[in-house]
Amino acid sequence: MTTINLQQSFTARLEGQDNSKQSVPIMLIERQLLEVDSSGWLCLPAGDTVGLNFLPATLRFDFLGQHGDSCHYRVSCATRNSHYFERHLDCSSNGYLGFYSSSAGDVFWKIDVINGSASGVSPVFNLRDHRGRGVTTLTDSSIIQGKITYLAASDSRMKPQPFKLVDYKPS
């Protein structure tokens, strides 16, 4: 197994947990011919959606430094052949995580290891935005798209989404 070092830049895919606590890949809603509001957003796999294209999301974590117990990164899309390639991870006005063409210089993400270590085989961690809001999941249902569980940053007391890294590659 590859030893993961969170104190450097890397690319990886994320796995989260679905409602039954099974590990699932974080997906990217890829841009459609007719743009939909949720294109570029990150979500858990969806089985009953209509007309959306999902890709496993590969992320680039550019290490900015360690502050206390948190490692800080700029995060961008590293999913090849995606419309969102090299766009930065940020939050919409409603907190939904997605890739945007430009990102303010002060936008960064924090990894807080909750199980394992920052230099280990497979640490489990929480992700927080630069405002300290934890990443959680929000499920939305619509007649047009079906049921989608999005990743979102929230100030609420909702349970944070735990993540693991898959296909970790140091850069």
Biotite code that builds the C-alpha atoms (Angstrom):
import biotite.structure as struc

atoms = struc.array([
    struc.Atom([0.000, 0.000, 0.000], chain_id="A", res_id=1, res_name="MET", atom_name="CA", element="C"),
    struc.Atom([1.067, 3.560, -0.684], chain_id="A", res_id=2, res_name="THR", atom_name="CA", element="C"),
    struc.Atom([1.925, 5.685, 2.312], chain_id="A", res_id=3, res_name="THR", atom_name="CA", element="C"),
    struc.Atom([-0.025, 8.935, 2.190], chain_id="A", res_id=4, res_name="ILE", atom_name="CA", element="C"),
    struc.Atom([1.749, 12.145, 3.138], chain_id="A", res_id=5, res_name="ASN", atom_name="CA", element="C"),
    struc.Atom([-0.712, 15.007, 3.638], chain_id="A", res_id=6, res_name="LEU", atom_name="CA", element="C"),
    struc.Atom([2.118, 17.494, 4.131], chain_id="A", res_id=7, res_name="GLN", atom_name="CA", element="C"),
    struc.Atom([2.785, 17.776, 0.393], chain_id="A", res_id=8, res_name="GLN", atom_name="CA", element="C"),
    struc.Atom([0.864, 18.375, -2.846], chain_id="A", res_id=9, res_name="SER", atom_name="CA", element="C"),
    struc.Atom([-0.909, 15.399, -4.419], chain_id="A", res_id=10, res_name="PHE", atom_name="CA", element="C"),
    struc.Atom([-3.762, 14.221, -6.627], chain_id="A", res_id=11, res_name="THR", atom_name="CA", element="C"),
    struc.Atom([-6.384, 11.737, -5.477], chain_id="A", res_id=12, res_name="ALA", atom_name="CA", element="C"),
    struc.Atom([-9.996, 10.752, -5.697], chain_id="A", res_id=13, res_name="ARG", atom_name="CA", element="C"),
    struc.Atom([-12.163, 11.009, -2.584], chain_id="A", res_id=14, res_name="LEU", atom_name="CA", element="C"),
    struc.Atom([-14.427, 8.371, -1.134], chain_id="A", res_id=15, res_name="GLU", atom_name="CA", element="C"),
    struc.Atom([-17.267, 9.317, 1.184], chain_id="A", res_id=16, res_name="GLY", atom_name="CA", element="C"),
    struc.Atom([-19.981, 7.319, 2.908], chain_id="A", res_id=17, res_name="GLN", atom_name="CA", element="C"),
    struc.Atom([-23.514, 6.826, 1.685], chain_id="A", res_id=18, res_name="ASP", atom_name="CA", element="C"),
    struc.Atom([-26.540, 6.461, 3.986], chain_id="A", res_id=19, res_name="ASN", atom_name="CA", element="C"),
    struc.Atom([-25.682, 2.808, 4.661], chain_id="A", res_id=20, res_name="SER", atom_name="CA", element="C"),
    struc.Atom([-22.078, 3.761, 5.664], chain_id="A", res_id=21, res_name="LYS", atom_name="CA", element="C"),
    struc.Atom([-20.636, 2.122, 2.522], chain_id="A", res_id=22, res_name="GLN", atom_name="CA", element="C"),
    struc.Atom([-17.602, 3.762, 0.868], chain_id="A", res_id=23, res_name="SER", atom_name="CA", element="C"),
    struc.Atom([-18.596, 5.452, -2.376], chain_id="A", res_id=24, res_name="VAL", atom_name="CA", element="C"),
    struc.Atom([-16.626, 7.603, -4.844], chain_id="A", res_id=25, res_name="PRO", atom_name="CA", element="C"),
    struc.Atom([-17.232, 11.338, -4.909], chain_id="A", res_id=26, res_name="ILE", atom_name="CA", element="C"),
    struc.Atom([-18.621, 12.226, -8.331], chain_id="A", res_id=27, res_name="MET", atom_name="CA", element="C"),
    struc.Atom([-18.513, 15.340, -10.495], chain_id="A", res_id=28, res_name="LEU", atom_name="CA", element="C"),
    struc.Atom([-21.648, 16.365, -12.373], chain_id="A", res_id=29, res_name="ILE", atom_name="CA", element="C"),
    struc.Atom([-20.218, 17.001, -15.827], chain_id="A", res_id=30, res_name="GLU", atom_name="CA", element="C"),
    struc.Atom([-21.439, 19.832, -18.018], chain_id="A", res_id=31, res_name="ARG", atom_name="CA", element="C"),
    struc.Atom([-24.269, 18.882, -20.330], chain_id="A", res_id=32, res_name="GLN", atom_name="CA", element="C"),
    struc.Atom([-25.065, 20.091, -23.831], chain_id="A", res_id=33, res_name="LEU", atom_name="CA", element="C"),
    struc.Atom([-27.711, 22.218, -22.161], chain_id="A", res_id=34, res_name="LEU", atom_name="CA", element="C"),
    struc.Atom([-26.071, 23.548, -18.998], chain_id="A", res_id=35, res_name="GLU", atom_name="CA", element="C"),
    struc.Atom([-27.881, 22.644, -15.776], chain_id="A", res_id=36, res_name="VAL", atom_name="CA", element="C"),
    struc.Atom([-27.590, 24.497, -12.488], chain_id="A", res_id=37, res_name="ASP", atom_name="CA", element="C"),
    struc.Atom([-25.727, 21.679, -10.757], chain_id="A", res_id=38, res_name="SER", atom_name="CA", element="C"),
    struc.Atom([-23.020, 21.110, -13.394], chain_id="A", res_id=39, res_name="SER", atom_name="CA", element="C"),
    struc.Atom([-19.557, 21.175, -11.858], chain_id="A", res_id=40, res_name="GLY", atom_name="CA", element="C"),
    struc.Atom([-20.858, 20.296, -8.409], chain_id="A", res_id=41, res_name="TRP", atom_name="CA", element="C"),
    struc.Atom([-19.623, 17.364, -6.329], chain_id="A", res_id=42, res_name="LEU", atom_name="CA", element="C"),
    struc.Atom([-21.989, 14.666, -5.094], chain_id="A", res_id=43, res_name="CYS", atom_name="CA", element="C"),
    struc.Atom([-22.300, 11.085, -3.961], chain_id="A", res_id=44, res_name="LEU", atom_name="CA", element="C"),
    struc.Atom([-23.264, 8.567, -6.675], chain_id="A", res_id=45, res_name="PRO", atom_name="CA", element="C"),
    struc.Atom([-26.857, 8.815, -7.776], chain_id="A", res_id=46, res_name="ALA", atom_name="CA", element="C"),
    struc.Atom([-28.836, 5.944, -9.230], chain_id="A", res_id=47, res_name="GLY", atom_name="CA", element="C"),
    struc.Atom([-32.167, 7.532, -10.020], chain_id="A", res_id=48, res_name="ASP", atom_name="CA", element="C"),
    struc.Atom([-31.187, 10.725, -11.817], chain_id="A", res_id=49, res_name="THR", atom_name="CA", element="C"),
    struc.Atom([-32.297, 11.735, -15.276], chain_id="A", res_id=50, res_name="VAL", atom_name="CA", element="C"),
    struc.Atom([-30.150, 13.390, -17.927], chain_id="A", res_id=51, res_name="GLY", atom_name="CA", element="C"),
    struc.Atom([-27.025, 14.018, -15.844], chain_id="A", res_id=52, res_name="LEU", atom_name="CA", element="C"),
    struc.Atom([-23.514, 12.787, -16.606], chain_id="A", res_id=53, res_name="ASN", atom_name="CA", element="C"),
    struc.Atom([-21.384, 11.806, -13.601], chain_id="A", res_id=54, res_name="PHE", atom_name="CA", element="C"),
    struc.Atom([-17.601, 11.328, -13.584], chain_id="A", res_id=55, res_name="LEU", atom_name="CA", element="C"),
    struc.Atom([-15.423, 10.103, -10.704], chain_id="A", res_id=56, res_name="PRO", atom_name="CA", element="C"),
    struc.Atom([-13.816, 13.329, -9.434], chain_id="A", res_id=57, res_name="ALA", atom_name="CA", element="C"),
    struc.Atom([-10.024, 13.468, -9.305], chain_id="A", res_id=58, res_name="THR", atom_name="CA", element="C"),
    struc.Atom([-8.768, 16.403, -7.249], chain_id="A", res_id=59, res_name="LEU", atom_name="CA", element="C"),
    struc.Atom([-5.439, 18.195, -7.101], chain_id="A", res_id=60, res_name="ARG", atom_name="CA", element="C"),
    struc.Atom([-4.464, 19.302, -3.583], chain_id="A", res_id=61, res_name="PHE", atom_name="CA", element="C"),
    struc.Atom([-1.762, 22.005, -3.651], chain_id="A", res_id=62, res_name="ASP", atom_name="CA", element="C"),
    struc.Atom([-0.221, 22.062, -0.168], chain_id="A", res_id=63, res_name="PHE", atom_name="CA", element="C"),
    struc.Atom([-0.121, 25.547, 1.394], chain_id="A", res_id=64, res_name="LEU", atom_name="CA", element="C"),
    struc.Atom([1.077, 24.618, 4.870], chain_id="A", res_id=65, res_name="GLY", atom_name="CA", element="C"),
    struc.Atom([0.099, 23.121, 8.181], chain_id="A", res_id=66, res_name="GLN", atom_name="CA", element="C"),
    struc.Atom([-1.640, 25.235, 10.805], chain_id="A", res_id=67, res_name="HIS", atom_name="CA", element="C"),
    struc.Atom([-2.233, 23.454, 14.088], chain_id="A", res_id=68, res_name="GLY", atom_name="CA", element="C"),
    struc.Atom([-3.674, 20.030, 13.329], chain_id="A", res_id=69, res_name="ASP", atom_name="CA", element="C"),
    struc.Atom([-4.984, 21.077, 9.881], chain_id="A", res_id=70, res_name="SER", atom_name="CA", element="C"),
    struc.Atom([-3.235, 20.845, 6.516], chain_id="A", res_id=71, res_name="CYS", atom_name="CA", element="C"),
    struc.Atom([-4.288, 23.648, 4.146], chain_id="A", res_id=72, res_name="HIS", atom_name="CA", element="C"),
    struc.Atom([-4.621, 23.289, 0.361], chain_id="A", res_id=73, res_name="TYR", atom_name="CA", element="C"),
    struc.Atom([-5.846, 24.957, -2.788], chain_id="A", res_id=74, res_name="ARG", atom_name="CA", element="C"),
    struc.Atom([-7.986, 22.321, -4.485], chain_id="A", res_id=75, res_name="VAL", atom_name="CA", element="C"),
    struc.Atom([-8.701, 22.061, -8.198], chain_id="A", res_id=76, res_name="SER", atom_name="CA", element="C"),
    struc.Atom([-10.231, 19.590, -10.648], chain_id="A", res_id=77, res_name="CYS", atom_name="CA", element="C"),
    struc.Atom([-7.732, 17.069, -12.040], chain_id="A", res_id=78, res_name="ALA", atom_name="CA", element="C"),
    struc.Atom([-10.357, 14.969, -13.864], chain_id="A", res_id=79, res_name="THR", atom_name="CA", element="C"),
    struc.Atom([-8.995, 14.635, -17.392], chain_id="A", res_id=80, res_name="ARG", atom_name="CA", element="C"),
    struc.Atom([-11.442, 15.240, -20.257], chain_id="A", res_id=81, res_name="ASN", atom_name="CA", element="C"),
    struc.Atom([-13.711, 17.208, -17.958], chain_id="A", res_id=82, res_name="SER", atom_name="CA", element="C"),
    struc.Atom([-15.033, 20.649, -18.788], chain_id="A", res_id=83, res_name="HIS", atom_name="CA", element="C"),
    struc.Atom([-13.934, 21.641, -15.249], chain_id="A", res_id=84, res_name="TYR", atom_name="CA", element="C"),
    struc.Atom([-10.276, 20.531, -15.557], chain_id="A", res_id=85, res_name="PHE", atom_name="CA", element="C"),
    struc.Atom([-8.010, 22.904, -13.564], chain_id="A", res_id=86, res_name="GLU", atom_name="CA", element="C"),
    struc.Atom([-10.923, 24.936, -12.179], chain_id="A", res_id=87, res_name="ARG", atom_name="CA", element="C"),
    struc.Atom([-10.822, 25.644, -8.451], chain_id="A", res_id=88, res_name="HIS", atom_name="CA", element="C"),
    struc.Atom([-13.016, 24.106, -5.780], chain_id="A", res_id=89, res_name="LEU", atom_name="CA", element="C"),
    struc.Atom([-15.206, 26.664, -4.042], chain_id="A", res_id=90, res_name="ASP", atom_name="CA", element="C"),
    struc.Atom([-18.725, 26.975, -2.630], chain_id="A", res_id=91, res_name="CYS", atom_name="CA", element="C"),
    struc.Atom([-21.803, 28.398, -4.286], chain_id="A", res_id=92, res_name="SER", atom_name="CA", element="C"),
    struc.Atom([-23.797, 31.044, -2.431], chain_id="A", res_id=93, res_name="SER", atom_name="CA", element="C"),
    struc.Atom([-25.815, 28.152, -0.931], chain_id="A", res_id=94, res_name="ASN", atom_name="CA", element="C"),
    struc.Atom([-22.683, 26.256, 0.157], chain_id="A", res_id=95, res_name="GLY", atom_name="CA", element="C"),
    struc.Atom([-22.629, 23.589, -2.592], chain_id="A", res_id=96, res_name="TYR", atom_name="CA", element="C"),
    struc.Atom([-19.097, 22.447, -3.499], chain_id="A", res_id=97, res_name="LEU", atom_name="CA", element="C"),
    struc.Atom([-18.236, 22.886, -7.154], chain_id="A", res_id=98, res_name="GLY", atom_name="CA", element="C"),
    struc.Atom([-15.557, 23.870, -9.631], chain_id="A", res_id=99, res_name="PHE", atom_name="CA", element="C"),
    struc.Atom([-15.453, 27.462, -10.806], chain_id="A", res_id=100, res_name="TYR", atom_name="CA", element="C"),
    struc.Atom([-13.390, 29.177, -13.515], chain_id="A", res_id=101, res_name="SER", atom_name="CA", element="C"),
    struc.Atom([-11.701, 31.482, -11.070], chain_id="A", res_id=102, res_name="SER", atom_name="CA", element="C"),
    struc.Atom([-11.234, 31.457, -7.369], chain_id="A", res_id=103, res_name="SER", atom_name="CA", element="C"),
    struc.Atom([-10.376, 34.200, -4.948], chain_id="A", res_id=104, res_name="ALA", atom_name="CA", element="C"),
    struc.Atom([-6.816, 33.950, -3.675], chain_id="A", res_id=105, res_name="GLY", atom_name="CA", element="C"),
    struc.Atom([-8.023, 33.463, -0.109], chain_id="A", res_id=106, res_name="ASP", atom_name="CA", element="C"),
    struc.Atom([-10.034, 30.285, -0.849], chain_id="A", res_id=107, res_name="VAL", atom_name="CA", element="C"),
    struc.Atom([-8.393, 27.213, 0.646], chain_id="A", res_id=108, res_name="PHE", atom_name="CA", element="C"),
    struc.Atom([-9.471, 23.907, 2.160], chain_id="A", res_id=109, res_name="TRP", atom_name="CA", element="C"),
    struc.Atom([-8.508, 22.245, 5.434], chain_id="A", res_id=110, res_name="LYS", atom_name="CA", element="C"),
    struc.Atom([-8.005, 18.536, 6.021], chain_id="A", res_id=111, res_name="ILE", atom_name="CA", element="C"),
    struc.Atom([-8.515, 17.443, 9.630], chain_id="A", res_id=112, res_name="ASP", atom_name="CA", element="C"),
    struc.Atom([-7.454, 13.816, 10.194], chain_id="A", res_id=113, res_name="VAL", atom_name="CA", element="C"),
    struc.Atom([-9.958, 12.009, 12.435], chain_id="A", res_id=114, res_name="ILE", atom_name="CA", element="C"),
    struc.Atom([-8.610, 8.437, 12.176], chain_id="A", res_id=115, res_name="ASN", atom_name="CA", element="C"),
    struc.Atom([-5.005, 7.589, 11.344], chain_id="A", res_id=116, res_name="GLY", atom_name="CA", element="C"),
    struc.Atom([-2.248, 10.136, 10.841], chain_id="A", res_id=117, res_name="SER", atom_name="CA", element="C"),
    struc.Atom([-1.166, 12.775, 8.323], chain_id="A", res_id=118, res_name="ALA", atom_name="CA", element="C"),
    struc.Atom([1.523, 10.321, 7.183], chain_id="A", res_id=119, res_name="SER", atom_name="CA", element="C"),
    struc.Atom([-0.200, 6.965, 7.073], chain_id="A", res_id=120, res_name="GLY", atom_name="CA", element="C"),
    struc.Atom([-1.710, 4.303, 4.874], chain_id="A", res_id=121, res_name="VAL", atom_name="CA", element="C"),
    struc.Atom([-5.301, 5.497, 4.653], chain_id="A", res_id=122, res_name="SER", atom_name="CA", element="C"),
    struc.Atom([-6.261, 8.349, 6.982], chain_id="A", res_id=123, res_name="PRO", atom_name="CA", element="C"),
    struc.Atom([-9.938, 9.205, 7.425], chain_id="A", res_id=124, res_name="VAL", atom_name="CA", element="C"),
    struc.Atom([-10.506, 12.952, 7.518], chain_id="A", res_id=125, res_name="PHE", atom_name="CA", element="C"),
    struc.Atom([-13.007, 15.794, 7.510], chain_id="A", res_id=126, res_name="ASN", atom_name="CA", element="C"),
    struc.Atom([-12.794, 18.618, 5.011], chain_id="A", res_id=127, res_name="LEU", atom_name="CA", element="C"),
    struc.Atom([-13.490, 22.241, 5.929], chain_id="A", res_id=128, res_name="ARG", atom_name="CA", element="C"),
    struc.Atom([-13.521, 25.402, 3.838], chain_id="A", res_id=129, res_name="ASP", atom_name="CA", element="C"),
    struc.Atom([-11.435, 28.500, 4.600], chain_id="A", res_id=130, res_name="HIS", atom_name="CA", element="C"),
    struc.Atom([-14.285, 29.844, 6.771], chain_id="A", res_id=131, res_name="ARG", atom_name="CA", element="C"),
    struc.Atom([-14.166, 26.716, 8.943], chain_id="A", res_id=132, res_name="GLY", atom_name="CA", element="C"),
    struc.Atom([-17.458, 25.274, 7.632], chain_id="A", res_id=133, res_name="ARG", atom_name="CA", element="C"),
    struc.Atom([-17.469, 21.479, 7.568], chain_id="A", res_id=134, res_name="GLY", atom_name="CA", element="C"),
    struc.Atom([-18.318, 19.549, 4.415], chain_id="A", res_id=135, res_name="VAL", atom_name="CA", element="C"),
    struc.Atom([-21.495, 17.536, 4.789], chain_id="A", res_id=136, res_name="THR", atom_name="CA", element="C"),
    struc.Atom([-24.140, 16.166, 2.422], chain_id="A", res_id=137, res_name="THR", atom_name="CA", element="C"),
    struc.Atom([-27.453, 17.675, 1.347], chain_id="A", res_id=138, res_name="LEU", atom_name="CA", element="C"),
    struc.Atom([-29.995, 15.627, -0.577], chain_id="A", res_id=139, res_name="THR", atom_name="CA", element="C"),
    struc.Atom([-32.204, 17.385, -3.090], chain_id="A", res_id=140, res_name="ASP", atom_name="CA", element="C"),
    struc.Atom([-35.026, 15.917, -5.147], chain_id="A", res_id=141, res_name="SER", atom_name="CA", element="C"),
    struc.Atom([-36.499, 17.408, -8.270], chain_id="A", res_id=142, res_name="SER", atom_name="CA", element="C"),
    struc.Atom([-38.944, 16.143, -10.864], chain_id="A", res_id=143, res_name="ILE", atom_name="CA", element="C"),
    struc.Atom([-36.471, 16.961, -13.645], chain_id="A", res_id=144, res_name="ILE", atom_name="CA", element="C"),
    struc.Atom([-33.202, 15.549, -12.254], chain_id="A", res_id=145, res_name="GLN", atom_name="CA", element="C"),
    struc.Atom([-34.261, 13.057, -9.594], chain_id="A", res_id=146, res_name="GLY", atom_name="CA", element="C"),
    struc.Atom([-32.616, 12.651, -6.186], chain_id="A", res_id=147, res_name="LYS", atom_name="CA", element="C"),
    struc.Atom([-29.022, 13.899, -5.790], chain_id="A", res_id=148, res_name="ILE", atom_name="CA", element="C"),
    struc.Atom([-26.879, 13.998, -2.638], chain_id="A", res_id=149, res_name="THR", atom_name="CA", element="C"),
    struc.Atom([-24.551, 17.014, -2.992], chain_id="A", res_id=150, res_name="TYR", atom_name="CA", element="C"),
    struc.Atom([-21.467, 17.902, -0.979], chain_id="A", res_id=151, res_name="LEU", atom_name="CA", element="C"),
    struc.Atom([-21.929, 21.236, 0.798], chain_id="A", res_id=152, res_name="ALA", atom_name="CA", element="C"),
    struc.Atom([-20.120, 23.367, 3.358], chain_id="A", res_id=153, res_name="ALA", atom_name="CA", element="C"),
    struc.Atom([-22.316, 24.178, 6.315], chain_id="A", res_id=154, res_name="SER", atom_name="CA", element="C"),
    struc.Atom([-22.140, 26.060, 9.617], chain_id="A", res_id=155, res_name="ASP", atom_name="CA", element="C"),
    struc.Atom([-24.862, 23.823, 10.999], chain_id="A", res_id=156, res_name="SER", atom_name="CA", element="C"),
    struc.Atom([-24.413, 21.003, 13.453], chain_id="A", res_id=157, res_name="ARG", atom_name="CA", element="C"),
    struc.Atom([-24.990, 18.435, 10.698], chain_id="A", res_id=158, res_name="MET", atom_name="CA", element="C"),
    struc.Atom([-22.656, 15.453, 10.854], chain_id="A", res_id=159, res_name="LYS", atom_name="CA", element="C"),
    struc.Atom([-19.562, 16.048, 8.699], chain_id="A", res_id=160, res_name="PRO", atom_name="CA", element="C"),
    struc.Atom([-18.913, 13.704, 5.771], chain_id="A", res_id=161, res_name="GLN", atom_name="CA", element="C"),
    struc.Atom([-15.805, 11.563, 6.457], chain_id="A", res_id=162, res_name="PRO", atom_name="CA", element="C"),
    struc.Atom([-13.463, 11.062, 3.498], chain_id="A", res_id=163, res_name="PHE", atom_name="CA", element="C"),
    struc.Atom([-10.670, 8.706, 2.435], chain_id="A", res_id=164, res_name="LYS", atom_name="CA", element="C"),
    struc.Atom([-8.176, 9.171, -0.400], chain_id="A", res_id=165, res_name="LEU", atom_name="CA", element="C"),
    struc.Atom([-8.097, 6.750, -3.343], chain_id="A", res_id=166, res_name="VAL", atom_name="CA", element="C"),
    struc.Atom([-5.482, 6.664, -6.138], chain_id="A", res_id=167, res_name="ASP", atom_name="CA", element="C"),
    struc.Atom([-3.218, 8.970, -4.147], chain_id="A", res_id=168, res_name="TYR", atom_name="CA", element="C"),
    struc.Atom([-0.284, 10.305, -6.205], chain_id="A", res_id=169, res_name="LYS", atom_name="CA", element="C"),
    struc.Atom([2.250, 12.748, -4.741], chain_id="A", res_id=170, res_name="PRO", atom_name="CA", element="C"),
    struc.Atom([3.247, 15.594, -7.072], chain_id="A", res_id=171, res_name="SER", atom_name="CA", element="C"),
])
